[in-house]
Amino acid sequence: MHSLFCYLKNTIYYIFKYTLTDEVYKCIIIIEIEQGGRNTSIASDLIRGHTDLIILAQLIKKDSYGYEINKVIQQKSKGLYELKEATLYTAFRRLEQAECISSYWGEENVGARRRYYTITEWGIETHRRLKKEWDTAKNLIDLLIEEEG
């Protein structure tokens, strides 16, 4: 495991590798420094492997539909991250096949009918497991990139 730091035109790239469940992931965190302020954007590679956890975390709170879930993700990330529609609905299909969520058609009186998703008991257990894996990986990365001092 190693870290590589590169500086390019006032942009700092932190590149590091870590192992989770025998798969090696390349994660890139990009911190952009703007004149007069600081703007942080996170490469989607870092988040991509955690789409299921992000969706399950929203469904633990309440049943919801795709657009609403994506809107909450955008709001919580202050616009730094949003799921592409294809990614979101692929994740819904995967989670439904794994019996982590189920879906039903809403009874809207106005506008188009919406497909709502609800988390199952297995989905709640999966959320707990994925959250624990995330916490472990986050703590490990924090240790690896922590500056001595």
C-alpha positions in Angstrom: 0.0 0.0 0.0 1.3 3.4 -0.9 0.3 7.0 -1.4 1.4 9.2 -4.3 1.1 13.0 -4.2 1.2 15.0 -7.4 0.8 18.8 -7.7 -0.5 20.2 -11.0 -1.6 23.8 -11.5 -2.9 24.4 -7.9 -4.7 21.1 -7.9 -3.6 18.4 -5.6 -4.2 14.7 -6.5 -4.1 12.1 -3.8 -3.8 8.7 -5.4 -3.8 5.6 -3.2 -4.7 1.9 -3.4 -6.3 -0.3 -0.8 -7.7 -3.8 -0.7 -11.3 -4.7 0.3 -12.5 -8.3 0.1 -9.5 -9.3 -2.1 -10.4 -6.7 -4.8 -8.0 -3.8 -5.4 -9.6 -0.5 -5.9 -7.9 2.6 -7.2 -9.3 5.7 -5.5 -8.6 9.2 -6.5 -9.5 12.2 -4.4 -9.2 15.5 -6.1 -9.0 18.7 -4.0 -9.3 21.8 -6.2 -8.0 25.0 -4.7 -9.7 28.1 -6.0 -8.6 31.7 -5.5 -10.4 33.2 -2.6 -11.9 29.9 -1.4 -11.7 26.1 -1.4 -13.8 23.9 -3.6 -13.6 20.1 -3.0 -14.8 17.6 -5.5 -14.5 13.8 -5.0 -13.9 11.5 -7.9 -16.8 9.2 -8.6 -14.5 6.2 -8.5 -14.3 6.6 -4.7 -18.1 6.5 -4.3 -19.0 4.1 -7.1 -18.4 1.0 -5.1 -20.8 2.2 -2.4 -23.9 2.9 -4.4 -25.9 0.1 -2.8 -25.0 1.4 0.7 -26.0 5.0 -0.2 -29.4 3.8 -1.6 -30.1 1.5 1.3 -29.3 4.3 3.7 -32.0 6.5 2.1 -34.6 3.7 2.1 -34.0 2.9 5.8 -35.5 6.3 6.5 -38.6 5.9 4.3 -39.9 4.4 1.1 -38.9 6.5 -1.9 -38.6 6.6 -5.7 -35.6 7.1 -7.9 -35.8 10.9 -8.6 -36.4 11.7 -4.9 -33.4 9.5 -3.8 -31.1 11.2 -6.3 -32.4 14.6 -5.2 -31.6 13.8 -1.6 -28.1 12.6 -2.6 -27.5 15.8 -4.5 -28.7 17.9 -1.5 -26.7 16.0 1.1 -23.5 16.2 -1.0 -24.1 19.9 -1.6 -24.1 19.2 -5.4 -20.8 17.4 -5.4 -22.2 14.1 -6.3 -25.2 12.7 -8.1 -26.0 9.2 -9.4 -26.5 8.8 -13.1 -30.0 7.5 -13.8 -28.7 4.3 -15.4 -26.5 3.7 -12.3 -29.4 4.3 -10.0 -31.9 2.0 -11.8 -29.2 -0.7 -12.3 -28.6 -0.6 -8.5 -32.4 -0.9 -7.9 -32.6 -4.0 -10.1 -29.5 -5.5 -8.4 -30.8 -4.8 -4.9 -34.3 -6.1 -5.8 -32.8 -9.4 -7.2 -30.7 -9.7 -4.0 -34.0 -9.3 -2.0 -32.6 -6.2 -0.2 -35.5 -4.0 -1.5 -38.9 -4.5 -3.0 -40.9 -2.2 -5.2 -44.5 -1.1 -5.7 -46.4 1.4 -7.8 -47.5 4.5 -6.0 -51.1 5.9 -6.2 -50.4 9.4 -7.3 -53.4 11.5 -8.1 -51.4 14.0 -10.1 -48.6 13.4 -12.6 -47.0 10.1 -13.7 -47.2 7.0 -11.6 -44.0 6.4 -9.6 -42.3 3.1 -8.7 -41.5 3.2 -5.0 -38.8 1.2 -3.3 -38.9 -0.2 0.2 -36.1 -1.8 2.2 -36.6 -5.5 3.4 -35.3 -7.1 6.6 -32.4 -8.6 4.5 -31.8 -5.1 3.1 -31.5 -3.7 6.7 -29.0 -6.5 7.5 -27.1 -5.8 4.3 -27.0 -2.0 5.1 -25.5 -2.8 8.5 -22.8 -5.1 6.9 -22.0 -2.6 4.2 -21.8 0.3 6.7 -19.4 -1.7 8.8 -17.2 -2.4 5.8 -17.3 1.3 4.9 -16.3 2.3 8.4 -13.4 -0.2 8.4 -12.2 1.0 5.0 -12.5 4.7 6.0 -10.6 4.1 9.2 -7.9 2.2 7.4 -7.5 4.9 4.7 -7.5 7.6 7.4 -4.6 5.8 9.1 -2.7 5.3 5.9 -2.9 9.0 4.8 -2.6 10.6 8.3 0.3 12.9 8.5 2.7 12.3 11.4 3.2 15.3 13.6 
